[in-house]
Amino acid sequence: MTYSVEPAQGGVTAPDGFRSASLHSGIKAKAGALDLAVLAADTVGTAAGLFTTNLAKAAPVLVSQRHLAQSGGRARAVVVNSGCANACTGDDGMANALRMATETAQSLGCAPEEVLVASTGVIGVGLKMDRVVPGIRGAAAALARDKGAEMARAIMTTDPFPKDHAVVVRTPRGDFRVGGTAKGSGMIEPNMATMLGFLTTDAAVPTALLQRALQESARRTFNAITVDGECSTNDCVFALASGANGMSVDEELYPALQAAFYEVSKALAIGIVRGGEGATKLITISVQHARTHADAMQVAKTIANSPLVKTAVHGADPNWGRIVAAAGRSGVNFDVDHATVHVGGVLLFEHGLPHDHAAPDAATHLKGTEVCIDVDLGAGEEMATVWTCDLSAEYVRINGEYRT
Amino acid sequence: MTYSVEPAQGGVTAPDGFRSASLHSGIKAKAGALDLAVLAADTVGTAAGLFTTNLAKAAPVLVSQRHLAQSGGRARAVVVNSGCANACTGDDGMANALRMATETAQSLGCAPEEVLVASTGVIGVGLKMDRVVPGIRGAAAALARDKGAEMARAIMTTDPFPKDHAVVVRTPRGDFRVGGTAKGSGMIEPNMATMLGFLTTDAAVPTALLQRALQESARRTFNAITVDGECSTNDCVFALASGANGMSVDEELYPALQAAFYEVSKALAIGIVRGGEGATKLITISVQHARTHADAMQVAKTIANSPLVKTAVHGADPNWGRIVAAAGRSGVNFDVDHATVHVGGVLLFEHGLPHDHAAPDAATHLKGTEVCIDVDLGAGEEMATVWTCDLSAEYVRINGEYRT
């Protein structure tokens, strides 16, 4: 089947059948700062989730995993707060995360296990439930279709700008929409470190297909970005399908759904990298001709997480040596003499030797805000792309002063 | 056998039977900057080496590996230059590294395979052999016992201070000495990234025991430090035994030799971390009660390489949450509820919950220049210690401007 995926207006509430509301409940100290959001489908639909692989999982992660299992992959709503991660908070933290779901469910008239919970912010501090509970009730009473952009702001912590995106999928069987919002900053790495993401679609999607589309798109987007190699206690990405527009996604329509999930997830993921703490440049690292996709990903991630590569890019230094050294220590086996390195399309390394005469051209490219590093391993047929940002003195300042 | 290991005067030429000379050959642009050194035993002795695991091995690494194999673990001298890594230099680079050995051998009257070669500095640039060759001849003609401290300076690149150390080992069978020097900075990580180390002893040591002592001590010293997780093209550590004092190390004396290698290597390794690029604090990370030593090392290294932990320490923020999150994503399995975190001996995390009332005491500790982080996994009987430094804005400045 032929289909097209086109940008659309709006974000997480662009698909039919979704409303949201965001407000300042008082979790964040700053007056008026949005810190709580409810995203709700008009009726219960299907849901899927991906969760942090960190052993220290926050209470909302544990509650949401349990709810998805109990409901059999169905959900009505997501409740999310910023300013407090509700992580390392023990039994009280579990009770509070559960209470967030229960209060949301009561306000909406659904079962508690049909509510997913997410939190982001400082670790080890308890939620102020005397603020959160009235906040949830207020948000549930104020749900509206046109408040998607507010939710993108309500989930921010140190993010410099909100991130949302939506697309319309056109198929011979009809159109449907996919929307989403995400928050990131710092600690972004394998398996969605300190990242929250929320995808929505107005198609009806069986839970298994929804989970598959989420996993497949996340693998090449949310899990292919890194700011500093960290991975947090609270990461999760949820997908909700409202079925409000009447289209049903089956195996025939699945590729179109996955393409749309990929487009939205990629836009959100790149937004997270652009908003990485102290970031001044978006770096796209493509590794070609690896023996396996995992090899390509490992080399790309090692380069992306190399402080020496990140500082060189920050300083616009076409330092191919650091790129070769990072690839060489990645644990992936390849022949350095068969590898090439391009920066901004300029060949800098080939046959084990530099092309330093080309360095000024590469330096000019590096002075821009969009940097491309291409490494060809000359070892196979697989490839991977990873997005990261440069490492600046500002990153050190932000993270040295976060709590103090 | 009882023995003692006591600090001694001097460095790499403290043991009998070693001389060195260092000079400015012209590899470094700065007038008078030492950039070439020869370290020679009075006669051919035994030798051992450890080399970078990076796939992109520099020419001097390949030549030294070959020479150790060809000589059967015997060597007369080491020739080393700073300012140029002779890495990614192709066939010319191999010829130049070999020529360094050949010239040294001719000057000293030994076989070329009895000379080991090391280089450190910028990657991808050829050695100026019209400067190096006269430099080698000049150094070989100026060898002296009292020039060990100069060699410690001649091998420096961005190191802020020279590093050398020596000990005397007292045993019922007599005394012997172990000395050494090393260079580090930036890119220090697993398996000796961008690190050169040279150990000497005046005992006679069979090659197999010398290699074993070098490996065992490096595992807990040079391979237990990290500045930024990088691993270079040029790392190597050599050990040379002159046998000049008449003592022969056998299995009975081996523990004393290894203890001495450990003391010297530890002093040099900690010196490398203290001199890490932009470092303002030495961080000692001990992981206790892991199931295996490898588990303990992996958790300790993950914490040590976490940019969020390193920036928090830099800002004197007792952020136990980042330490727990790093341990939790390390890939090692343990129960977070059984783990504890101490900073400066102050308990900050236990039973899955913070002890935030103790945070001010930990913050006071973190304001010093020696920081201790202790993580107990509560999972077994093994432990490991790793040394690292904080991450400062100065690190970014140094590495963003290195070549430009």
Boltz contact constraints between the chains, C-beta under 6 A:
constraints:
  - contact:
      token1: [A, 54]
      token2: [B, 328]
      max_distance: 6.0
  - contact:
      token1: [A, 54]
      token2: [B, 329]
      max_distance: 6.0
  - contact:
      token1: [A, 55]
      token2: [B, 328]
      max_distance: 6.0
  - contact:
      token1: [A, 55]
      token2: [B, 336]
      max_distance: 6.0
  - contact:
      token1: [A, 56]
      token2: [B, 324]
      max_distance: 6.0
  - contact:
      token1: [A, 56]
      token2: [B, 325]
      max_distance: 6.0
  - contact:
      token1: [A, 56]
      token2: [B, 328]
      max_distance: 6.0
  - contact:
      token1: [A, 56]
      token2: [B, 336]
      max_distance: 6.0
  - contact:
      token1: [A, 90]
      token2: [B, 352]
      max_distance: 6.0
  - contact:
      token1: [A, 90]
      token2: [B, 353]
      max_distance: 6.0
  - contact:
      token1: [A, 123]
      token2: [B, 321]
      max_distance: 6.0
  - contact:
      token1: [A, 124]
      token2: [B, 321]
      max_distance: 6.0
  - contact:
      token1: [A, 124]
      token2: [B, 354]
      max_distance: 6.0
  - contact:
      token1: [A, 228]
      token2: [B, 307]
      max_distance: 6.0
  - contact:
      token1: [A, 230]
      token2: [B, 308]
      max_distance: 6.0
  - contact:
      token1: [A, 231]
      token2: [B, 329]
      max_distance: 6.0
  - contact:
      token1: [A, 232]
      token2: [B, 325]
      max_distance: 6.0
  - contact:
      token1: [A, 233]
      token2: [B, 325]
      max_distance: 6.0
  - contact:
      token1: [A, 307]
      token2: [B, 228]
      max_distance: 6.0
  - contact:
      token1: [A, 308]
      token2: [B, 230]
      max_distance: 6.0
  - contact:
      token1: [A, 308]
      token2: [B, 399]
      max_distance: 6.0
  - contact:
      token1: [A, 311]
      token2: [B, 396]
      max_distance: 6.0
  - contact:
      token1: [A, 311]
      token2: [B, 399]
      max_distance: 6.0
  - contact:
      token1: [A, 311]
      token2: [B, 400]
      max_distance: 6.0
  - contact:
      token1: [A, 314]
      token2: [B, 400]
      max_distance: 6.0
  - contact:
      token1: [A, 315]
      token2: [B, 400]
      max_distance: 6.0
  - contact:
      token1: [A, 315]
      token2: [B, 401]
      max_distance: 6.0
  - contact:
      token1: [A, 315]
      token2: [B, 404]
      max_distance: 6.0
  - contact:
      token1: [A, 317]
      token2: [B, 403]
      max_distance: 6.0
  - contact:
      token1: [A, 317]
      token2: [B, 404]
      max_distance: 6.0
  - contact:
      token1: [A, 319]
      token2: [B, 403]
      max_distance: 6.0
  - contact:
      token1: [A, 321]
      token2: [B, 123]
      max_distance: 6.0
  - contact:
      token1: [A, 321]
      token2: [B, 124]
      max_distance: 6.0
  - contact:
      token1: [A, 324]
      token2: [B, 56]
      max_distance: 6.0
  - contact:
      token1: [A, 325]
      token2: [B, 56]
      max_distance: 6.0
  - contact:
      token1: [A, 325]
      token2: [B, 232]
      max_distance: 6.0
  - contact:
      token1: [A, 325]
      token2: [B, 233]
      max_distance: 6.0
  - contact:
      token1: [A, 328]
      token2: [B, 54]
      max_distance: 6.0
  - contact:
      token1: [A, 328]
      token2: [B, 55]
      max_distance: 6.0
  - contact:
      token1: [A, 328]
      token2: [B, 56]
      max_distance: 6.0
  - contact:
      token1: [A, 329]
      token2: [B, 54]
      max_distance: 6.0
  - contact:
      token1: [A, 329]
      token2: [B, 231]
      max_distance: 6.0
  - contact:
      token1: [A, 336]
      token2: [B, 55]
      max_distance: 6.0
  - contact:
      token1: [A, 336]
      token2: [B, 56]
      max_distance: 6.0
  - contact:
      token1: [A, 352]
      token2: [B, 90]
      max_distance: 6.0
  - contact:
      token1: [A, 353]
      token2: [B, 90]
      max_distance: 6.0
  - contact:
      token1: [A, 354]
      token2: [B, 124]
      max_distance: 6.0
  - contact:
      token1: [A, 391]
      token2: [B, 396]
      max_distance: 6.0
  - contact:
      token1: [A, 393]
      token2: [B, 393]
      max_distance: 6.0
  - contact:
      token1: [A, 393]
      token2: [B, 396]
      max_distance: 6.0
  - contact:
      token1: [A, 396]
      token2: [B, 311]
      max_distance: 6.0
  - contact:
      token1: [A, 396]
      token2: [B, 391]
      max_distance: 6.0
  - contact:
      token1: [A, 396]
      token2: [B, 393]
      max_distance: 6.0
  - contact:
      token1: [A, 399]
      token2: [B, 308]
      max_distance: 6.0
  - contact:
      token1: [A, 399]
      token2: [B, 311]
      max_distance: 6.0
  - contact:
      token1: [A, 400]
      token2: [B, 311]
      max_distance: 6.0
  - contact:
      token1: [A, 400]
      token2: [B, 314]
      max_distance: 6.0
  - contact:
      token1: [A, 400]
      token2: [B, 315]
      max_distance: 6.0
  - contact:
      token1: [A, 401]
      token2: [B, 315]
      max_distance: 6.0
  - contact:
      token1: [A, 403]
      token2: [B, 317]
      max_distance: 6.0
  - contact:
      token1: [A, 403]
      token2: [B, 319]
      max_distance: 6.0
  - contact:
      token1: [A, 404]
      token2: [B, 315]
      max_distance: 6.0
  - contact:
      token1: [A, 404]
      token2: [B, 317]
      max_distance: 6.0
